[in-house]
Amino acid sequence: MRLIARRFLTPKSANRRNVLIYGAGDSGRRLQSAIGYDPDTNIVGFIDDDTQKHGMSIGGVMVSGNHLTSELIKKFSVDEI
């Protein structure tokens, strides 16, 4: 909930970068937690090869299949993976 509120309440920075996290397991969640507090970072999604995780929401961020990586990069103007 805090991540969702922060996303809407944090002023947008000109230097804000869109980030796609590869892996929706424990490491990906820890990364989300670590960089989620950075006002210059906008986590746009997770990508994971585990089909059971596809469509899940982790901290308000959707998990997609790694086969959609190119589409997500274009859709969200991803700066970093």
C-alpha positions in Angstrom: 0.0 0.0 0.0 2.8 2.4 0.8 4.4 1.9 -2.6 1.1 2.7 -4.3 0.6 5.8 -2.2 4.2 6.9 -2.8 3.8 6.5 -6.5 0.8 8.9 -6.6 2.0 11.4 -4.0 5.7 11.8 -4.9 6.3 14.7 -7.3 7.6 13.6 -10.7 11.2 14.3 -11.4 12.6 15.1 -14.8 15.3 12.5 -14.0 12.7 9.8 -13.1 13.6 6.5 -14.7 11.2 3.6 -15.5 12.5 0.3 -14.2 11.4 -3.3 -15.1 12.5 -5.9 -12.6 13.5 -9.3 -13.9 12.4 -11.9 -11.4 9.3 -11.8 -9.2 10.7 -14.1 -6.5 12.3 -13.1 -3.2 15.2 -11.3 -4.8 12.9 -9.3 -7.1 10.7 -8.3 -4.1 13.7 -7.2 -2.1 14.9 -5.1 -5.1 11.5 -3.6 -5.3 11.6 -2.8 -1.6 15.1 -1.3 -1.8 14.6 0.9 -4.9 10.9 1.7 -4.3 11.8 4.5 -1.9 13.8 6.3 -4.6 11.6 9.2 -5.9 13.6 9.1 -9.2 12.6 5.4 -9.8 9.3 4.3 -11.2 8.9 0.5 -11.1 6.7 -0.3 -14.1 6.5 -4.1 -13.8 8.1 -7.4 -13.1 9.0 -10.0 -15.7 9.3 -13.7 -14.8 9.5 -17.0 -16.6 7.3 -18.7 -14.0 3.9 -18.8 -15.6 2.2 -19.2 -12.2 3.3 -15.7 -11.3 2.0 -14.1 -14.5 -0.9 -11.7 -13.8 0.0 -11.4 -10.1 0.4 -8.0 -8.5 3.4 -7.5 -6.1 3.1 -4.2 -4.2 0.8 -2.9 -6.9 3.1 -3.8 -9.7 2.1 -6.5 -12.3 4.1 -9.6 -13.2 4.3 -10.4 -16.9 6.0 -13.2 -18.8 9.5 -12.6 -20.1 8.2 -13.2 -23.6 6.5 -9.7 -23.3 9.8 -7.9 -22.4 10.1 -6.0 -25.7 6.4 -4.9 -25.6 6.8 -3.7 -22.0 10.0 -1.8 -22.8 8.1 0.1 -25.6 4.9 0.6 -23.7 6.5 2.0 -20.5 9.6 3.6 -22.1 11.8 1.4 -19.8 15.2 2.9 -19.0 16.5 0.0 -16.9 15.9 -3.7 -16.4 
